[in-house]
Amino acid sequence: MKKVVLLFAFSIMTVWILVGCNNEEIMQSTSEKPTASEVLSEDSKADIFQFEDTIYKSDIAWAEKTKVTQNEKVGEIKRRSSDKDAFNNGTATKLSKGTALYSTKEREDILLVSFKGKFKKYVALGEG
């Protein structure tokens, strides 16, 4: 009986020491949408625009395979700029001022742009 009590006490003390000596800090991370500066730092020739505080990018492989239907006009490009630090809503790297942006019936994360007589898909870059 004495051995069981000693073994139990030793086990409790061992666990208490291990927990007490744990110096591991608790880290919390947050994830945010990428900025134009971040996207253009990775690819200076990226075809992007900013709409409602979200960066949209073209030539995304999965989106090219996705069938979507044009819905309603939701906005337009206000200016063109390749200055990654001067990007704001309505700014695009390749699209011309006045280019209309259309929502799609099937997906909220894809916008359509009429480009050279065809619709081009742009995907919202989400939190990473």
Residue pairs with C-beta under 8 A, 6 or more apart in sequence:
31 127
31 128
32 127
33 53
33 54
33 55
33 125
33 126
33 127
34 55
34 125
34 128
35 55
35 87
36 48
36 50
36 55
36 84
36 87
36 91
37 84
37 85
37 87
39 46
39 48
39 55
39 57
39 84
39 125
40 46
40 48
40 82
40 84
40 93
41 84
44 82
46 57
46 93
47 57
47 58
47 59
47 93
47 94
47 95
47 122
48 55
48 56
48 57
48 58
48 92
48 93
48 122
49 55
49 56
49 77
49 90
49 91
49 92
49 93
49 95
49 101
49 122
50 56
50 87
50 88
50 89
50 90
50 91
50 92
51 74
51 75
51 89
51 90
51 101
51 111
52 75
52 89
53 89
54 124
54 125
55 124
55 125
56 111
56 122
56 123
56 124
56 125
57 122
57 123
57 125
58 120
58 121
58 122
58 123
60 121
60 123
63 110
63 121
63 123
64 121
66 106
66 107
66 110
66 121
67 106
68 104
68 105
68 106
68 107
68 110
68 112
68 121
69 104
69 105
69 106
70 102
70 104
70 105
70 112
70 119
71 102
71 103
71 104
71 105
72 102
72 103
73 100
73 101
73 102
74 101
74 102
74 103
74 111
75 90
75 100
75 101
76 90
76 98
76 99
76 100
76 101
77 90
77 91
77 92
77 95
77 96
77 97
77 98
77 99
77 101
78 89
78 90
78 91
78 97
79 90
79 91
79 92
79 97
80 91
80 92
80 93
80 94
80 95
80 96
80 97
81 87
81 91
81 92
81 93
82 93
92 99
95 113
95 115
99 113
99 114
99 115
100 113
100 114
101 111
101 112
101 113
102 111
102 112
102 113
102 114
102 119
103 111
103 112
104 110
104 111
104 112
108 124
109 123
109 124
109 126
110 121
110 122
110 123
110 124
111 121
111 122
111 124
112 119
112 120
112 121
112 122
113 119
113 120
113 122
114 120
